[in-house]
Amino acid sequence: MALETQREIEETPPNPEPAPPEFTDELLEARSSLEKLAMSLTNQNHAMADDLVQETSFRALKHWDQYEIGTNMKAWLARILHNLHKSNWRKTKWEVEDSESMHAEAVRVEPMQESALFAAQMLAELEKLSPQDRKLLTLVAEGTHKSAATELGIPVGTAKSQVSRIRELLREKLRKMESRKMMKSE
């Protein structure tokens, strides 16, 4: 009984004995039909068609004992080739040609340990601020300059200028951390 599906062929262990001459003769006779089918499935791509025929022949020889001599060899081989083509198509339909790594670079993610280190460094810088500056930043982050100024009992303009000064100080420290990071990566 001839195997009809790719899965059955793949799950069946190969026969360690060589294929009989009748089988190899039939396989060689069917090769031109396989090549035509492969060319039509691959839109006339010679390299892909050759690969399909080669892999089909390899699998047929590997599992020759699954074929009954005298049945339709071309149909059996065509099923193997068609299933190989479908498997290859399924694998490649999600691939994107990216010879210059532009797509890969766009989806690149920084290692998590660097982000954690950066966060730890920023927290350390925030801890170096005076308690009043930390409280002011926290209140502004949670609300508005006006609500923060009211709670701290300072004028709104003073709160705005202090927040601006603190943020500029933190931005400068951030620039220094980034430049050190760039120097390490070079």
Secondary structure, 3 states (H helix, E strand, C coil): CCCCCHHHHHHCCCCCCCCCHHHHHHHHHHHHHHHHHHHHHCCCCHHHHHHHHHHHHHHHHHCHHHCCCCCCHHHHHHHHHHHHHHHHHHHHCCCCCCCCCHHHHHCCCCCHHHHHHHHHHHHHHHHHCCHHHHHHHHHHHHCCHHHHHHHHCCCHHHHHHHHHHHHHHHHHHHHHHHHHHHHHHC
